[in-house]
Every structure is written in structure tokens, then in C-alpha cells.
């Protein structure tokens, strides 16, 4: 089974073929995107890029263009000072499926 490390949204993800993951929001006009891998792990060898591997591509398909993650709540509170501030945030994500690693 082939695995690859891809870089998208300033984060690195370890993916394999057929896997579905949520990544940072992508400006994807097309349904299929080609990403350059940083590392490829095959059954018997490992290829490391500097920083990316030439002649290698990871093809992904966009399943949902924009979804929202669970809400993250940040609270600022000071006792006996009547200071309480609550903020919430929902990160926008893109759901992708890895089609092939070549």
C-alpha cells in the first residue's frame, strides 16, 4: 500500500489511496486537484523530496467544497472584576478523497 505526505494549508497530512480527509479551505475550481508529495512510502522503499518529489503527483477529488468544523469556544474571564468575554469560531474546511498516488 502506498502512502504519501502532502502539504496543503500550511499543514502536512499522511494519506493513502481511497482515504477521505478534511483539510483547510481550498480554492478549487475543478473537482480534481493534483498535489505534490513531500514523501512517498511504498512497500519496500521510501522516497524523500527536497522539499517536493519531482515526477510524482497525488490526485485528490473534492467531495464537499466548504464544510464547517465543530465550534471552538475561547473564554476570557477575570474573577471579581466583572470581565467575561466569550468568542466562538468555526473553521471552514474542504473534504477531499485521495484518488491515486503516482
URJO-V201112 format. One record per residue. RES is the residue in three letters. D_CENTER is the distance of its C-alpha to the mean C-alpha in Angstrom with 2 decimals. Layout:
BEGIN
<<RES,D_CENTER> <RES,D_CENTER>>
END
This chain:
BEGIN
<<UNK,20.30> <UNK,17.93> <UNK,14.70> <UNK,12.54> <UNK,10.28> <UNK,8.06> <UNK,7.36> <UNK,5.56> <UNK,6.52> <UNK,8.55> <UNK,6.34> <UNK,6.79> <UNK,5.87> <UNK,9.18> <UNK,9.55> <UNK,12.93> <UNK,14.64> <UNK,14.79> <UNK,11.86> <UNK,10.07> <UNK,6.73> <UNK,5.62> <UNK,2.95> <UNK,5.52> <UNK,8.55> <UNK,9.33> <UNK,13.05> <UNK,13.50> <UNK,17.20> <UNK,17.17> <UNK,15.89> <UNK,14.95> <UNK,12.90> <UNK,13.56> <UNK,11.27> <UNK,13.15> <UNK,12.57> <UNK,13.57> <UNK,15.13> <UNK,16.50> <UNK,18.24> <UNK,20.98> <UNK,23.80> <UNK,26.14> <UNK,24.45> <UNK,21.53> <UNK,20.78> <UNK,19.46> <UNK,18.79> <UNK,20.26> <UNK,17.61> <UNK,16.51> <UNK,18.39> <UNK,20.91> <UNK,21.64> <UNK,18.43> <UNK,15.80> <UNK,12.96> <UNK,13.53> <UNK,11.18> <UNK,12.71> <UNK,11.79> <UNK,13.27> <UNK,13.23> <UNK,12.87> <UNK,12.93> <UNK,12.96> <UNK,13.63> <UNK,12.71> <UNK,15.79> <UNK,18.10> <UNK,18.27> <UNK,21.91> <UNK,23.31> <UNK,27.07> <UNK,29.58> <UNK,32.97> <UNK,36.22> <UNK,39.03> <UNK,42.40> <UNK,41.29> <UNK,40.17> <UNK,36.73> <UNK,33.84> <UNK,30.75> <UNK,27.93> <UNK,24.74> <UNK,21.87> <UNK,18.40> <UNK,15.90> <UNK,12.45> <UNK,11.58> <UNK,8.46> <UNK,8.09> <UNK,8.58> <UNK,8.39> <UNK,10.66> <UNK,11.20> <UNK,14.78> <UNK,16.02> <UNK,15.84> <UNK,18.85>>
END
